[in-house]
């Protein structure tokens, strides 16, 4: 049996894909400890993604649990056409988007955790920038918000995002471009409103 520190992500281990593959094989064979370790490898990035889409830590934790439940139920049918991580994140995005559609939008993500603020910024400047970023993210459709979170927060490539969402790389690039354009338009409106004040 493999022994892995649960707080690590797959990318943080030297042999991440090999370890993940071994845990997946053992988990499919019925090893519950391997399944627990496999899911633990992805918990932290999944929480960040779900929190970014849903806006609240409690909702994100619920979404991650629902993602794990769905993944465990579907694991016998996992063929390995995509990486396990990609498959798991696709489940999470779908869970979050369905959950988000059932509720009204809430605060989208904790920017202080993402390192957007310089250490020397005053608390007032941080609060003001946080409010502006939250407002900008609210201006985005849910799918665009998910795309940006996968690309910017998680550092996924266009190919990985396309595979996770079942889109072609060109569609991913087009949707990312639309999301960025929406943010740019929002920023220009903000600048114009600031000049009028």
N, C-alpha and C positions, 0 to 999 in steps of 0.2 A: 504494500500500500504506500502511496505517496504521502509525504508530509509537507504541507505548504502553510506558510503564515497567512491567515485569513485576511489580514488587512492589505495585503499586496494586491495589485491588479496584475493581469497577465503581462502587460507591457513592462512591469517593473521586475519581473523575474528574468534571469538570463535565458532560460530555455522556455519562455512563455508559451509559444504555440505547441511545443512538444509536451509540456506539462499539461496544458489544457486538453490536448488530444488524448493523453493517457487517462486523465480524470474523466473525460467524456466516455472513453471506452469502458472504464471500470464502472462508471455510473450507469451506463446502458446495460451492463451485466448484472446490475442489482446492488452495487456497493453504495450504501447510503452515505457513508463518510466521504467518499469520492464526490458524490453529488453535492454534498454540503460545501466541500472545498471548492468545487467548480463554480457554484453560484456565488460563494464568498469572494472569489476573484473579481467578480463583476459588480458587486453590490455598490461600492463607492461611486464608480462612474455612472451607474444606472440611477443612483440617488441624485447625482448632480444633474443629469439629463431630465429626469422626471420633475425635479424641483424647478428647473428652468422653464419647463413647459407649464406646469401646474401652479407654481407660485408659492406653495406652502409646504413646509417640511412634512407635516402630517399626511397631506395628500400624496406627496412624493413617496413616502414610506408605504402607504397603501398601494400605490401604483407598482412599486417594486415588488411587493408581496404578490400582487395579482400577476405580474409578469413572471415571477418565479413559479407560481402555481400553474399558469398556462404552459410555461416551458416544460415543466415536469410532466404534465399531462400529454404534451405533444412529443416528448423526447423519443419515444419508441419509433416515431415516424420521421425523426430528423435524419435526413439522408447525407448531410455534409456537403450539399451543393454550394453553400456559403459557409463562411467561418461561423463557428458557434457564437462568437461575440456579435457578429452582424445579425444573425438570426435572433438572438436574444434582444438586441437593441431594436430590431424591427417590431418585435412583440411589445416592447416597452413604449415605443412611439405610438403604436396603435392603441394601447391601453390608455395612454395619456390623452390622446386626441379624442377618444370616445368619452373619457371622463370629463374632459374640458368642454366638450360639446353639450354635456348634460348640465353644466353649471355656467354661471356668469364668470367672466374673466376676473382673476385676482392678481395680486402682485407676482410678476413673472420670475424674478430670480434675484439672488443675493449677490449684487455686484462686488461687494467688498471681498467675498470669497474668491472671485475671479481675478483679483489683482488689477482692476481697472484704475484704482486710485493711487496716486503717488503718496508715499508715506508722509510727506511734508504738508499735504493738504489739510486745511482747517476742517474741523467737524462740520461747520456750516457749508463749506464748499462741497464736502463729500455728500452731505444730505441733499443739497440742491442738485448736484450731478446725478445722484441716485434717483431722485424724482424725475429728472429729465429722461434718463435711460428707461425707467419704468414706463413713462408715458410713450416713449418711442416704441418700445416693444409691444405695448398695447395696441399701437397703430398697425401692427403686422397681423396678417391672418395666421391662425394656429400652425398651419403647415410651414409657412415661412419662418415662424419663430422656431419650430423644431429643426428646420434645416440649418438656420444660423447657429443654434445651440450645438448641433452635431459638428458643424464645420469649425466654429470659433472656440467653443468651450471644450469640446471633446477632441478637436484636432483631426477629425476624420477627413479622408480624401473624398473627392467627388465620386470616384468609383465605389468606395465603401458606402457612401450615402445612397447612391443609386441602387446598389445591391440590397441595402437594408429596406429601402422603400419600394423596390420593384420598378424603378425608373431607369431610363437610359442616362448615361453621363451628360448628354446634351440637355435633357430636361432638367437635371439637377443644376447645371450651370445656368440655364435660363431662369429657373425658380430662384436661385441664389441672387442672380442679377436683379430680378424683380424685387426681392426682399431688400437688397441694398439700395435700390432706387427709391423704394418706399421710405426707408430710413433717411436717405439724403433729402427727399422732398420734405419730410418732417423737420429735419434740421434746418432747411432753408426757411420754412414757415416760422420756426422758433426764432431764427436770426432776424427775420423781418418784423416779427412781433416785438422783439427786444429793442429794435431801432425805433419803433413807434412809441414805446413807453417813455 
